[in-house]
Amino acid sequence: MRRQTLQCAHTSAESAVHTSDGISPGRIPRTAWGLACDTVRVHIAIEVVVLVAVVAAGAALARRLGIPAPLLLVTVGVAASYLPFVPRVELSAEVVLVGFLPPLLYSAAIRTSLIDFTKHRRSIGLLSVGLVIFTTIGVGLVAYWLLPIPLWAAAAIGAVVAPPDAVAATAIARKVGMPRRVVTILEGESLVNDATALVCLRTAIAAAVITPTAMEVGLDFLRAAGGGLVVGVVVAIVLAKVRRRFTDPVLDTTLSLTAPFIAYIPAEELHASGVLAVVVTGLLLGHKSIVVQSAASRMSERTNWRTVEFLLENTVFLLIGLQTRWILEDLSASTLSAQTITLATIGIFAAVVLLRPIWVFPTTILSRAVLGRSRPGPVPLKALAVVSWAGMRGVVTLAAVFVLPEETPHREVLVFIALVVTAGTLLLQGSTLPWLVRRLGLPGPDPAEDALQEAAVLQGAHRAAVEELDRILKPEDPEPVVKLLRQRGEARTLAAWERLGRPETEYETPSEAYRRLRTAMLQAERAHILKVRDEGLVADEVLQRAQIALDIEESTLERAEADDVGGQSENLRIQTPPGGDCEHLAEAPCVLTPNTPDGCEECLRDGTTWVHLRLCLHCGHVGCCDSSPQRHATRHFHESTHPVMRSFEPGETWRWCFVDEQLG
């Protein structure tokens, strides 16, 4: 990536060394060639370390300032490119399209729900295929009108700037807190549109030699898309079968890190879309991970890919900014006037920004009229406005422009335009997208609703586990062990319910008390292990296994505490209950006058305490939840068989059927 000229041939090193003492060059301990190569290695190592350090510091600063990391890193890169001690850094198409893009797309794909992707396939298809082709044609016509370039070069720059970036969209979407459905559509679009754009780019460059017919263009697109789809499915099937046999998380994670390249390389060799092959492989393996991988392998894969993704995606944005100075220097050699370059740049940038809403609104309305409403229901107009504005370009645009042949007319101007479109959309649309979401009043994912659904899922999972335990239980199984198994599963479920409906005056729930006490115990255990280690009384491997056991338990406690703290800060109050088809919920009233509005009826009578309150929707009895010591709400159900209760916490309207164990 850095321009350096170094003659490291062995013959050159030999000729530069005097051998009058009779010692052959191969036996000399240090030659000029060796010193030069060592210097280069040190310089490269220093540059890599500095790059990673700047990326980490920039991302940390962005979090502290509350701004998206891509915006800050691009700005830092632009400023750094003008510092005299910063070396010339150039992005090559091969490095980005082979080294960066496959792992970034794969990392996003394995996190993307295949169910949600399929559910929104119409919207994703209109954006990732239709919009890319529309933008390629529209920008190509503008470029052909404003610049003295052939039609194929104009179409090529249109394909270069057509695809929004997967990294930019997901990074900013996570920060903004968009509605989950909008994020799914944007992520799905960004996963597939690169394949469409690269096929369009390849077709445009080929047109410089021979003019393809519409039939040839269509067949080439189908071959690239179909081939990528087939390769992705085959690779996913093979890797899934192999991973079933891997029980070692290290081996499984190693295979996972190579998976994007295993899919990309054969697809490209077959002249299919390697990008699409990577996406299909990631979607399928992510969907099947719960079946083909062990829990330890999934945790290891998740952690390692988070690290890889963090480094790659943030490095990409820093590198985008670092191109600025050198691209501008190359632009100064252009034979076009500054007025022509400026007018073309502004025109193409405006076309990139405006063509997206011009496509999004009419095609969405037309598709509803022709094909009917999609299965998830229509996307609201406010959400369409956000989708039409979330068109940030990224590294693919800046890398693809370097694919243009060197003999392309005014290539340096096209490279500059790609830089302006990339940086401009990131800064303009990326910085204003949070404001637009807030202005339109689009709600992000409701943490209270998520917490309620999580509690219901864990409740059902615990019920299934207890049923399986009762089925496989043998008379000789120790009763204390059986009791412990039941308690552990129940404790996880109760901890999820405790996150809901916190009273205004905070107090410690049973799960919080457990975490506090168990954390103190773990600290004492770790102190003892450190003492034993320092005394050298036990083998280090034994101590490492003991430490790992403590680390696993402590990480579980830390995760639970992080979820709980997040819930407190966001005030988990359920406003709108989820739907359900339970007949008990359908027949039960939504409100009822409580018998004891001041608290749990039995706890008030006996002087005991409660955690959360539940209201019986048949008789008005107020009882305490299962996290409370006495569990009077559940006791009331068993004694009265009244099926439905409602949360009696302020601001909550969700109900629960004891019979069907269903929310409503």
C-alpha positions in Angstrom: 0.0 0.0 0.0 2.9 2.3 0.5 4.9 3.4 -2.5 8.4 2.2 -1.9 11.1 1.1 -4.3 13.5 -1.4 -3.0 15.8 -3.8 -4.8 15.9 -6.9 -2.6 17.1 -9.4 -5.2 19.7 -11.7 -3.8 22.0 -11.1 -6.8 22.0 -7.4 -6.2 22.9 -7.9 -2.5 25.8 -10.1 -3.5 27.2 -7.7 -6.0 27.1 -4.9 -3.5 29.4 -6.7 -1.0 33.2 -7.0 -1.4 34.4 -10.6 -1.0 38.2 -10.1 -1.0 38.6 -12.2 2.2 37.3 -15.2 0.4 34.1 -15.5 2.3 31.2 -16.2 0.1 28.3 -13.7 0.1 25.9 -16.3 1.4 27.9 -16.6 4.6 28.1 -12.9 5.4 26.0 -12.3 8.6 24.7 -8.9 7.5 24.5 -7.5 4.0 23.2 -4.2 2.6 20.2 -6.2 1.3 19.5 -7.6 4.7 19.8 -4.2 6.4 17.5 -2.6 3.9 14.9 -5.3 4.2 15.0 -5.2 8.0 14.5 -1.4 7.8 11.4 -1.9 5.6 10.0 -4.5 7.9 10.4 -2.2 10.9 8.7 0.7 9.0 5.8 -1.5 7.9 5.4 -2.8 11.4 5.4 0.7 12.8 2.9 1.9 10.3 0.5 -1.0 11.0 0.7 -0.4 14.8 0.1 3.3 14.3 -2.8 2.6 12.0 -4.5 0.3 14.5 -3.8 2.7 17.4 -5.4 5.6 15.5 -8.4 3.4 14.6 -8.9 2.3 18.2 -8.4 5.8 19.5 -10.7 7.3 16.9 -13.5 4.8 17.6 -13.2 5.3 21.3 -13.3 9.1 20.9 -16.4 8.8 18.6 -18.2 6.8 21.3 -17.3 9.4 23.9 -18.5 12.3 21.7 -21.6 10.4 20.7 -21.0 10.5 17.0 -20.7 7.7 14.4 -17.1 6.4 14.2 -17.1 6.4 10.3 -17.6 10.2 10.2 -14.8 10.9 12.7 -12.3 8.5 11.1 -12.9 9.9 7.6 -12.3 13.4 8.9 -9.1 12.3 10.8 -7.9 10.5 7.6 -8.4 13.6 5.5 -6.5 15.8 8.0 -3.7 13.2 8.4 -3.1 12.9 4.7 -1.7 16.5 4.8 0.8 15.8 7.6 4.4 15.7 6.3 5.4 12.6 8.2 2.4 10.5 7.0 3.5 8.2 4.1 1.5 8.0 0.9 -1.2 5.4 1.3 -3.0 4.1 -1.7 -6.0 1.7 -1.8 -5.7 -0.9 -4.5 -8.8 -2.6 -5.9 -7.3 -6.0 -5.2 -6.7 -5.3 -1.5 -10.2 -4.0 -0.9 -12.2 -6.3 -3.1 -10.4 -9.4 -2.0 -8.9 -8.6 1.4 -11.5 -6.3 3.0 -14.8 -6.8 1.3 -15.4 -10.6 1.7 -14.8 -10.7 5.5 -16.8 -7.6 6.1 -19.8 -8.9 4.1 -19.5 -12.3 5.7 -19.4 -10.8 9.2 -22.5 -8.8 8.5 -24.2 -11.8 6.8 -23.8 -14.3 9.7 -25.5 -11.7 12.0 -28.4 -11.1 9.6 -31.5 -13.1 10.1 -32.3 -15.2 7.1 -36.0 -15.1 8.1 -36.0 -11.3 8.1 -34.0 -11.2 4.9 -36.5 -13.4 3.2 -39.4 -11.6 4.7 -38.2 -8.3 3.2 -36.9 -9.7 -0.1 -39.1 -7.5 -2.3 -37.8 -4.2 -0.7 -34.2 -5.5 -0.7 -34.4 -6.6 -4.3 -35.8 -3.3 -5.5 -32.9 -1.5 -3.8 -30.0 -3.9 -4.3 -30.7 -4.6 -8.0 -33.2 -2.1 -9.3 -31.8 1.0 -7.7 -28.2 0.1 -8.5 -29.1 -0.3 -12.2 -31.2 2.9 -12.1 -28.4 4.8 -10.5 -25.8 3.4 -12.9 -27.8 4.6 -15.9 -28.8 8.0 -14.3 -25.3 8.9 -13.1 -23.9 7.6 -16.4 -26.0 10.0 -18.4 -25.1 12.9 -16.2 -21.4 12.1 -16.5 -21.7 11.7 -20.3 -23.3 15.1 -20.5 -20.9 17.0 -18.2 -17.6 15.3 -19.1 -15.8 14.6 -22.4 -15.7 10.9 -21.9 -17.1 7.9 -23.9 -20.4 6.4 -23.0 -18.8 3.2 -21.5 -16.6 5.3 -19.1 -19.7 7.3 -18.0 -21.6 4.1 -17.3 -18.5 2.8 -15.4 -18.4 5.8 -13.1 -22.2 5.3 -12.6 -21.6 1.7 -11.5 -18.8 2.8 -9.3 -20.9 5.3 -7.2 -24.1 3.2 -7.4 -23.9 0.9 -4.3 -24.3 2.2 -0.8 -21.8 0.7 1.6 -22.7 -2.1 4.0 -20.3 -1.0 6.6 -21.5 2.7 6.6 -25.2 1.7 6.7 -24.9 -0.7 9.6 -22.4 1.3 11.6 -24.6 4.5 11.5 -27.9 2.6 11.8 -26.7 1.0 15.1 -25.8 4.4 16.4 -28.9 6.1 15.3 -31.3 3.5 16.7 -33.5 3.2 13.6 -36.6 1.0 13.5 -35.5 -2.6 13.3 -37.3 -3.1 10.0 -35.5 -0.2 8.3 -32.2 -1.6 9.5 -33.0 -5.0 8.1 -33.8 -3.5 4.7 -30.7 -1.4 4.6 -28.4 -4.2 5.7 -30.0 -6.6 3.2 -29.6 -4.0 0.4 -26.0 -3.4 1.3 -25.2 -7.1 1.3 -26.4 -7.7 -2.2 -25.9 -4.4 -4.1 -22.1 -4.7 -4.4 -22.6 -7.7 -6.6 -25.0 -5.9 -8.9 -22.6 -2.8 -9.1 -19.5 -4.9 -9.8 -21.4 -6.8 -12.6 -22.5 -3.4 -14.1 -18.9 -2.1 -13.8 -17.5 -5.2 -15.6 -20.0 -4.9 -18.4 -19.2 -1.2 -18.8 -15.5 -1.8 -19.1 -16.1 -4.6 -21.5 -18.1 -2.2 -23.7 -14.8 -0.3 -24.3 -13.7 -3.2 -26.5 -16.9 -4.6 -27.8 -20.5 -3.2 -27.6 -22.6 -5.9 -25.9 -26.2 -6.4 -26.7 -29.0 -6.2 -24.2 -29.3 -10.0 -24.3 -25.6 -10.4 -23.6 -25.8 -8.0 -20.7 -28.8 -9.8 -19.2 -27.1 -13.2 -19.6 -23.9 -12.0 -18.0 -25.9 -10.7 -15.0 -27.8 -13.9 -14.7 -24.6 -15.9 -14.9 -22.9 -13.9 -12.3 -25.8 -13.9 -9.9 -26.8 -17.5 -10.5 -23.2 -18.7 -10.2 -22.7 -16.8 -7.0 -25.9 -18.2 -5.5 -25.0 -21.8 -6.4 -21.4 -21.4 -5.2 -22.6 -19.9 -1.9 -25.1 -22.6 -1.3 -22.6 -25.4 -2.1 -19.9 -23.9 0.1 -22.4 -23.4 3.0 -23.5 -27.0 2.7 -19.9 -28.3 2.7 -18.8 -26.1 5.6 -21.8 -27.0 7.6 -21.0 -30.7 7.3 -17.4 -30.1 8.2 -18.2 -27.9 11.2 -20.5 -30.6 12.6 -17.4 -32.7 13.1 -15.4 -29.9 14.8 -15.8 -29.8 18.6 -12.8 -27.6 19.2 -13.9 -23.9 19.2 -10.4 -22.9 18.0 -10.6 -25.1 14.9 -14.2 -24.0 14.2 -13.3 -20.3 14.5 -10.3 -20.8 12.2 -12.6 -22.3 9.6 -15.1 -19.5 10.1 -12.4 -16.9 9.4 -11.5 -18.6 6.2 -15.1 -19.1 5.1 -15.5 -15.8 3.1 -12.5 -16.6 1.0 -13.5 -20.2 0.5 -16.7 -18.8 -1.0 -15.2 -15.8 -2.8 -12.3 -17.3 -4.7 -14.0 -20.2 -6.5 -16.9 -18.0 -7.5 -14.6 -15.4 -9.0 -12.6 -18.2 -10.8 -15.9 -19.3 -12.4 -16.6 -15.7 -13.4 -19.5 -15.6 -11.0 -20.2 -13.0 -8.3 -17.8 -13.8 -5.4 -19.5 -11.1 -3.3 -22.9 -12.8 -3.7 -21.3 -16.2 -2.9 -19.9 -14.8 0.4 -23.3 -13.3 1.4 -25.2 -16.5 0.6 -22.7 -18.6 2.6 -22.8 -16.2 5.5 -26.6 -16.1 5.6 -27.0 -19.9 5.5 -24.2 -20.6 8.0 -25.5 -18.0 10.4 -29.0 -19.4 10.1 -27.7 -23.0 10.8 -25.2 -22.0 13.5 -27.4 -23.1 16.4 -27.5 -26.6 14.8 -24.0 -27.1 13.4 -21.9 -25.4 16.1 -21.4 -25.9 19.8 -22.1 -23.2 22.3 -18.4 -22.6 22.9 -17.8 -22.4 19.1 -20.5 -19.8 18.7 -19.2 -17.7 21.5 -15.6 -17.9 20.1 -16.8 -17.1 16.6 -18.9 -14.2 17.7 -16.0 -12.7 19.7 -13.4 -13.1 17.0 -15.6 -11.7 14.2 -16.5 -8.7 16.4 -12.7 -8.0 16.7 -12.0 -8.5 13.0 -15.0 -6.4 11.9 -14.1 -3.6 14.3 -10.5 -3.4 12.9 -11.5 -3.8 9.2 -14.5 -1.5 9.1 -12.8 1.4 11.0 -9.6 1.0 9.1 -11.5 1.3 5.9 -12.9 4.7 6.8 -9.5 5.9 8.0 -8.0 4.8 4.7 -10.7 6.5 2.7 -9.7 9.8 4.3 -6.0 9.2 3.8 -6.6 9.1 0.0 -7.5 12.7 -0.2 -4.2 14.4 -0.6 -2.8 12.0 -3.2 -6.0 12.0 -5.3 -6.0 15.8 -5.3 -2.3 15.8 -6.4 -3.1 13.5 -9.3 -6.0 15.7 -10.2 -3.8 18.7 -10.6 -2.3 17.0 -13.7 -5.7 16.9 -15.5 -6.1 18.7 -18.8 -9.7 19.6 -18.0 -10.5 23.0 -16.6 -11.3 23.5 -12.9 -14.8 24.7 -13.9 -15.6 21.6 -15.8 -14.3 19.3 -13.0 -16.3 21.3 -10.4 -19.5 21.3 -12.4 -19.2 17.5 -13.1 -18.4 16.7 -9.5 -21.4 18.7 -8.2 -23.7 17.3 -10.9 -22.8 13.7 -10.2 -22.9 14.1 -6.4 -26.4 15.6 -6.7 -27.5 12.8 -9.0 -26.3 10.2 -6.5 -28.2 11.8 -3.7 -31.4 12.6 -5.6 -31.8 9.4 -7.7 -32.3 7.4 -4.6 -35.6 9.0 -3.4 -36.7 9.3 -7.0 -36.5 5.5 -7.2 -37.6 4.6 -3.6 -41.0 6.3 -3.4 -42.5 5.5 -6.9 -41.3 1.9 -7.1 -42.5 1.1 -3.6 -46.0 2.6 -4.3 -46.0 0.9 -7.8 -45.0 -2.5 -6.3 -47.8 -2.3 -3.8 -50.3 -1.5 -6.5 -49.1 -4.3 -8.8 -48.0 -7.1 -6.4 -50.1 -6.1 -3.3 -48.8 -5.5 0.1 -45.8 -7.5 1.2 -46.1 -10.1 4.0 -44.7 -7.8 6.8 -47.1 -5.0 5.7 -46.3 -1.7 4.0 -43.3 0.3 5.0 -44.5 3.7 6.4 -43.7 6.8 4.3 -41.6 8.1 7.2 -39.5 5.0 7.1 -39.2 5.3 3.3 -37.8 8.8 3.8 -35.1 7.4 6.0 -34.3 4.6 3.5 -34.1 7.2 0.7 -31.6 9.3 2.7 -29.4 6.4 4.0 -27.3 6.2 0.8 -23.8 6.6 2.3 -21.1 5.3 -0.1 -18.0 3.6 1.2 -14.9 1.6 0.4 -16.4 -0.3 -2.5 -16.9 2.9 -4.4 -13.4 4.1 -3.8 -11.9 0.7 -4.6 -14.0 0.0 -7.7 -12.9 3.2 -9.3 -9.3 1.9 -9.4 -10.5 -1.0 -11.5 -11.0 1.4 -14.4 -8.2 0.8 -17.0 -5.3 3.2 -16.9 -6.1 4.4 -20.5 -9.6 5.5 -19.4 -10.1 9.2 -20.5 -9.7 11.6 -17.6 -9.3 8.7 -15.1 -7.9 11.0 -12.5 -11.1 13.1 -12.6 -13.3 10.0 -12.2 -11.2 8.9 -9.2 -11.6 12.4 -7.6 -15.4 12.2 -8.2 -15.6 8.8 -6.5 -13.7 10.3 -3.5 -16.1 13.3 -3.3 -19.1 11.0 -3.5 -17.8 8.7 -0.8 -16.7 11.4 1.6 -19.6 13.7 0.8 -22.3 11.2 1.4 -20.7 10.0 4.6 -20.4 13.5 5.9 -23.7 14.9 4.6 -26.1 12.0 4.9 -24.3 10.3 7.7 -24.3 13.4 9.9 -27.9 14.4 9.2 -29.4 10.9 9.3 -29.8 11.0 13.2 -31.5 14.3 13.0 -33.9 13.1 10.3 -34.8 10.0 12.3 -35.5 12.2 15.4 -37.4 14.8 13.3 -39.7 12.1 11.8 -40.3 10.6 15.2 -39.4 7.1 14.1 -39.1 4.9 17.2 -36.1 2.5 17.5 -36.4 -0.9 18.9 -38.4 -0.8 22.2 -36.1 -2.1 25.0 -39.1 -2.8 27.2 -40.9 -4.8 24.5 -37.6 -6.7 23.8 -37.2 -7.5 27.5 -40.8 -8.7 27.8 -40.4 -11.0 24.7 -37.1 -12.3 26.1 -38.7 -13.1 29.4 -41.6 -14.9 27.6 -39.2 -16.9 25.4 -37.1 -18.0 28.4 -40.3 -18.9 30.2 -41.2 -21.2 27.4 -37.7 -22.6 27.1 -37.7 -23.3 30.9 -41.0 -25.1 30.6 -39.7 -27.3 27.7 -36.6 -28.1 29.8 -38.6 -29.1 32.8 -40.8 -31.3 30.7 -37.7 -33.0 29.3 -36.2 -33.4 32.8 -39.4 -35.1 34.0 -39.3 -37.4 30.9 -35.7 -38.6 31.4 -35.8 -38.6 35.2 -35.0 -41.9 36.8 -35.8 -43.1 40.3 -32.2 -43.3 41.2 -31.4 -39.7 40.2 -30.4 -37.8 43.4 -33.1 -35.5 44.5 -30.7 -32.6 45.5 -29.4 -32.6 41.9 -32.9 -32.6 40.4 -33.8 -29.7 42.7 -30.7 -27.7 41.7 -31.4 -28.2 38.0 -35.0 -26.9 38.4 -33.7 -23.9 40.4 -31.1 -22.9 37.9 -33.4 -22.8 35.0 -36.0 -21.0 36.9 -33.5 -18.4 38.2 -32.6 -17.4 34.7 -36.3 -16.9 33.8 -37.0 -14.9 36.9 -34.0 -12.7 36.3 -35.5 -11.8 32.9 -38.9 -10.9 34.5 -37.3 -8.9 37.2 -36.0 -6.4 34.6 -39.6 -5.4 34.0 -41.7 -3.1 36.1 -39.1 -1.6 38.5 -40.8 0.5 41.1 -39.9 4.2 41.4 -37.9 3.6 44.6 -35.0 1.2 43.5 -34.3 -1.8 45.6 -32.3 -4.9 45.2 -34.0 -7.8 43.4 -33.1 -11.4 44.2 -31.1 -11.7 41.0 -29.2 -8.5 41.8 -28.4 -9.8 45.3 -27.2 -13.0 43.8 -24.9 -11.1 41.4 -23.5 -8.9 44.2 -22.8 -11.8 46.5 -21.5 -14.2 43.9 -19.2 -11.5 42.4 -17.6 -11.0 45.9 -17.2 -14.8 46.2 -15.5 -15.0 42.8 -13.1 -12.2 43.7 -12.1 -14.2 46.8 -11.7 -17.4 44.7 -9.5 -15.5 42.2 -7.4 -14.1 45.0 -6.8 -17.6 46.3 -5.8 -18.8 42.8 -3.3 -16.0 42.5 -1.8 -16.8 45.8 -1.4 -20.4 44.9 0.1 -19.4 41.6 2.6 -17.0 43.2 3.7 -19.7 45.6 4.3 -22.1 42.8 2.5 -25.0 44.5 0.4 -26.1 41.5 1.0 -26.7 37.8 0.2 -23.7 35.7 -2.1 -25.7 33.4 -4.2 -26.7 36.4 -4.5 -23.1 37.5 -5.4 -22.0 33.9 -8.3 -24.4 33.9 -9.5 -23.2 37.2 -9.2 -19.6 36.1 -11.2 -20.3 32.9 -14.0 -21.8 35.0 -14.2 -18.6 37.0 -14.0 -16.4 33.9 -16.9 -18.1 32.3 -19.1 -17.6 35.3 -18.0 -14.0 35.8 -18.6 -13.1 32.2 -22.1 -14.5 32.5 -22.7 -12.3 35.6 -21.3 -9.3 33.8 -23.5 -9.8 30.8 -26.6 -10.1 33.0 -25.6 -6.9 34.9 -25.0 -5.0 31.6 -28.5 -5.9 30.4 -30.0 -4.9 33.8 -28.2 -1.6 33.9 -29.3 -0.9 30.3 -32.8 -1.7 31.2 -32.8 0.7 34.2 -31.4 3.5 32.2 -34.1 3.1 29.5 -37.0 2.6 32.0 -38.4 -0.7 30.9 -42.1 0.1 30.9 -44.3 -1.9 28.6 -46.8 0.4 27.0 -48.3 -1.8 24.2 -48.8 -5.5 24.8 -47.9 -8.0 22.1 -50.8 -9.8 20.5 -51.7 -13.4 21.1 -54.3 -16.0 20.1 -55.0 -17.5 23.6 -58.7 -17.8 24.3 -58.2 -17.0 27.9 -56.5 -13.7 27.0 -59.2 -12.9 24.5 -61.9 -13.4 27.1 -60.2 -11.6 30.0 -60.8 -7.9 30.6 -57.9 -5.4 30.2 -58.6 -3.7 33.5 -60.2 -4.6 36.8 -60.5 -2.9 40.1 -57.8 -4.2 42.5 -58.8 -5.5 45.9 -55.7 -4.1 47.6 -54.3 -1.3 45.4 -51.5 -0.6 48.0 -49.7 -3.9 47.4 -49.8 -7.7 47.6 -52.8 -8.8 49.6 -51.1 -11.6 51.5 -47.8 -9.7 52.0 -49.7 -6.7 53.5 -51.5 -9.2 55.8 -48.3 -11.1 56.8 -45.8 -8.3 56.8 -43.6 -9.8 54.0 -42.1 -8.0 51.1 -42.5 -8.3 47.3 -40.6 -7.5 44.1 -43.3 -6.9 41.5 -47.1 -7.0 41.7 -49.6 -8.9 39.5 -53.4 -8.3 39.3 -55.8 -11.2 38.7 -58.2 -10.2 35.9 -61.0 -12.5 37.3 -61.3 -11.4 40.9 -59.0 -8.4 41.4 -56.6 -10.2 43.7 -53.2 -8.5 43.9 -50.3 -10.9 44.4 -46.5 -10.8 44.2 -44.5 -12.2 41.3 -42.4 -15.4 41.3 -39.2 -13.4 42.1 -40.8 -12.5 45.4 -40.2 -14.8 48.3 -43.8 -15.9 48.8 -44.9 -16.0 45.1 -48.5 -15.1 46.0 -49.6 -14.5 42.3 -48.8 -18.0 41.3 -50.2 -19.4 44.5 -53.5 -17.6 43.8 -53.7 -19.2 40.3 -53.2 -22.7 41.7 -55.8 -22.1 44.4 -58.4 -20.3 42.3 -57.5 -21.5 38.7 -58.1 -18.0 37.5 -56.0 -18.1 34.3 -55.1 -14.5 33.4 -53.2 -11.9 35.4 -51.9 -8.5 34.5 -48.8 -6.6 35.5 -49.8 -4.2 38.3 -46.7 -2.1 37.8 -47.2 1.6 36.8 -47.2 2.1 33.0 -47.5 -1.5 32.1 -50.4 -3.2 30.3 -49.1 -6.7 29.4 -51.0 -9.7 30.6 -50.0 -13.3 31.2 -52.0 -16.6 30.8 -50.9 -19.1 33.4 -52.7 -22.0 31.5 -51.2 -21.4 28.0 -48.1 -19.5 29.3 -48.6 -16.8 26.7 -48.3 -13.1 26.6 -51.2 -10.9 25.5 
